[in-house]
Amino acid sequence: MRIIGTTTSPYTRKVRVVALEKGIAHEFVVQSPMVDSEPVQAINPLGKVPVLVRDDGSRLVDSPLIAEYLDGLAPSPRLLPQEAAAREAVRQIEAIADGVLDAAVLVRLESLRPEPLRGAEWIAWQWGKVHRGLAHLDAEVEGRARCVGDGLTVADIAVACCLAYLEFRFAERDWRARHSHVGRIAAELFARPSFVATPLG
Ligand SMILES: N[C@@H](CCC(=O)N[C@@H](CS)C(=O)NCC(=O)O)C(=O)O
């Protein structure tokens, strides 16, 4: 099995962390969708990473689906609860953390354009999603050791990947101090071998 992506992609990191936490053997193949887009477009019509390529050549795109597939490969540790309400809660937090990332990645890409071409209103619109999304997540997990239940889930991993990306690309803001509840959960995850093995950069 191969996971195709980049070392700067937070979505790629999420599925790599899931694979490591599950102990699933895989090869990580670095392929940038931006530098040389054709190979990625050949395996994902959307031209995005991560892409999971199974040994039979079949592929999965979109990190939530890839994470779900990986979680189903081994019974333990269960990163997506089987009980419906807990599973829904995990998927909802993952969706909001990923949505914050979607907005942050757009801000990042816009900031790479020549200054006169940048849309200030567009950037502010995206920052609104980042700030509201993080405030929502922070309120949601207040007082909890993990995002949902007692054990590690995809929700914790998604939140930690999200905060790590914001710190990586927009280090001028102290994201964890401003969002201390998700920040505390993320800080604990950053010490895990799966996160140490998948640094952004
Ligand atoms: N919803 C997708 C988002 C993936 C995504 O946006 N990846 C970025 C890299 S961080 C990408 O490949 N961008 C290239 C493009 O949009 O053309 C997922 O969760 O896998």
The ligand as an ORCA input file, in Angstrom:
! r2SCAN-3c Opt
* xyz 0 1
  N     -10.552     17.216      1.069
  C      -9.220     16.811      0.698
  C      -8.328     18.040      0.628
  C      -6.942     17.696      0.088
  C      -6.177     18.963     -0.335
  O      -6.738     20.059     -0.499
  N      -4.858     18.785     -0.488
  C      -4.038     19.882     -0.954
  C      -2.643     19.781     -0.358
  S      -2.627     20.317      1.342
  C      -3.860     19.755     -2.457
  O      -3.574     18.681     -2.925
  N      -4.013     20.854     -3.205
  C      -3.802     20.865     -4.605
  C      -4.942     21.463     -5.372
  O      -5.940     21.889     -4.751
  O      -4.853     21.502     -6.600
  C      -8.692     15.759      1.685
  O      -9.143     15.793      2.843
  O      -7.890     14.898      1.315
*
